[in-house]
Amino acid sequence: MSILHQMDEWSSRHHPKWLVVLRVALGVCLFIKGFEFIQNSVELTSFFSATSYFQKATWMNTVIPWVHLLGGSMIVVGLFTRFWTLVQIPILLGAIFFVHAKTGAFAGESGTMFPLIILVLLVFFFIEGGGPISLDSYFKNYKMINREH
């Protein structure tokens, strides 16, 4: 039995339905952040031009907002939840280590707590999956019903 199959079996037995609200809130937060990046692309561009690691990575100015928009909407509906959370994790790690590390993780004026909470939720839902109220679950059950007939 593969690790992903074991994770899926464990998740289906131990996933309370109230976690769906948390998954939807996570997806909405990511979607809103992607929208904010599109509205204020100057902020993202100035960060990448000021950082020596990413000066030549101008393509990230376009990719990060769209990954947040698409990934956030997919997490909201629970479609390919594990994949989209895995895609978001490096972006959040980059935000924490390259953007917010200058001010300190627990400084009073620091905005680091929000990305840390989002990162923890991403890791959690990578392990948990979409849960019982998701398109992942619907398609899995639909496939099982069609096999029986």
C-alpha positions in Angstrom: 0.0 0.0 0.0 1.5 3.3 -1.0 2.0 6.2 1.4 -0.6 8.4 -0.4 -3.1 5.6 -0.2 -2.4 5.1 3.5 -2.8 8.9 4.1 -6.1 8.9 2.2 -7.5 5.9 4.2 -6.4 7.6 7.5 -7.8 10.9 6.4 -11.2 9.5 5.4 -11.6 7.9 8.9 -10.4 10.9 11.0 -11.6 14.0 9.2 -14.3 16.0 11.1 -16.7 17.9 8.9 -15.9 21.2 10.6 -12.5 21.1 9.0 -14.2 21.9 5.7 -14.8 25.4 7.0 -11.1 25.7 7.7 -10.1 24.4 4.3 -12.5 26.9 2.6 -11.1 29.8 4.7 -7.6 28.8 3.7 -8.5 28.7 0.0 -10.3 32.1 0.2 -7.2 33.6 2.0 -4.9 32.4 -0.8 -7.4 33.6 -3.5 -7.6 37.0 -1.9 -3.8 37.2 -1.6 -3.4 36.4 -5.3 -5.9 39.1 -6.2 -4.0 41.6 -4.0 -0.8 40.7 -5.8 -2.4 41.3 -9.2 -3.9 44.6 -8.0 -0.6 45.7 -6.5 2.0 44.1 -8.8 4.5 46.9 -8.0 5.0 45.5 -4.5 5.9 42.1 -5.8 8.1 43.5 -8.6 10.0 45.7 -6.1 10.6 42.8 -3.8 12.0 40.6 -6.6 14.2 43.4 -7.9 15.6 44.2 -4.4 16.4 40.6 -3.6 19.7 39.3 -5.0 18.4 35.8 -5.3 15.5 36.6 -7.6 16.6 39.5 -9.7 16.4 37.5 -12.9 13.2 35.7 -11.9 10.8 38.2 -13.3 8.5 35.4 -14.4 7.6 34.9 -10.7 5.8 38.2 -10.7 3.2 36.6 -13.0 3.3 33.0 -11.7 2.8 33.6 -7.9 -0.5 35.5 -8.2 -2.0 33.1 -10.6 -0.9 30.1 -8.5 -2.6 31.7 -5.5 -5.7 32.4 -7.5 -6.0 29.0 -9.1 -4.8 27.0 -6.1 -7.0 28.9 -3.7 -10.1 28.3 -5.7 -9.2 24.6 -6.1 -8.7 24.3 -2.3 -12.1 26.0 -1.7 -13.9 23.4 -3.7 -11.6 20.6 -2.6 -10.4 19.5 -6.0 -6.8 18.1 -6.2 -6.4 19.5 -2.6 -3.1 17.8 -1.8 -1.5 18.8 -5.1 -2.5 22.5 -4.7 -1.4 22.6 -1.1 2.0 21.1 -2.1 2.3 23.8 -4.9 1.6 26.6 -2.4 4.1 25.4 0.3 7.3 26.7 -1.4 5.7 30.0 -2.1 4.8 30.5 1.6 8.2 29.3 2.7 9.8 31.9 0.3 7.5 34.6 1.8 8.5 33.7 5.3 12.2 33.4 4.8 12.8 36.1 2.2 10.2 38.7 2.9 9.3 38.5 6.6 12.5 37.2 8.1 14.0 40.7 8.1 11.5 41.9 10.7 11.5 38.8 12.9 8.9 36.1 13.2 7.3 37.4 16.4 7.9 41.1 16.2 4.9 43.3 17.1 4.7 45.0 13.7 5.7 41.9 11.8 3.3 40.4 9.3 4.9 37.0 9.7 2.3 35.3 11.8 -0.3 35.2 9.0 2.0 33.4 6.5 3.1 31.0 9.3 -0.5 30.1 10.0 -1.2 29.7 6.3 1.9 27.5 6.0 0.8 25.3 8.9 -2.7 24.9 7.4 -1.2 24.0 4.0 0.9 21.3 5.5 -2.1 20.1 7.5 -4.4 19.9 4.5 -1.6 18.3 2.5 -1.7 15.4 5.0 -5.5 15.5 5.6 -6.7 16.0 2.0 -10.0 17.6 1.0 -12.2 15.7 3.4 -15.7 14.3 3.1 -17.2 17.5 1.6 -15.0 18.1 -1.4 -14.9 17.3 -5.1 -12.0 14.9 -4.4 -14.4 12.8 -2.2 -17.2 13.2 -4.7 -15.2 11.9 -7.7 -13.7 9.1 -5.6 -17.1 7.9 -4.5 -18.5 8.4 -8.1 -15.7 6.2 -9.5 -16.4 3.5 -6.8 -20.2 3.5 -7.6 -19.6 3.2 -11.3 -17.2 0.2 -10.8 -20.0 -1.7 -8.9 -22.4 -1.4 -11.8 
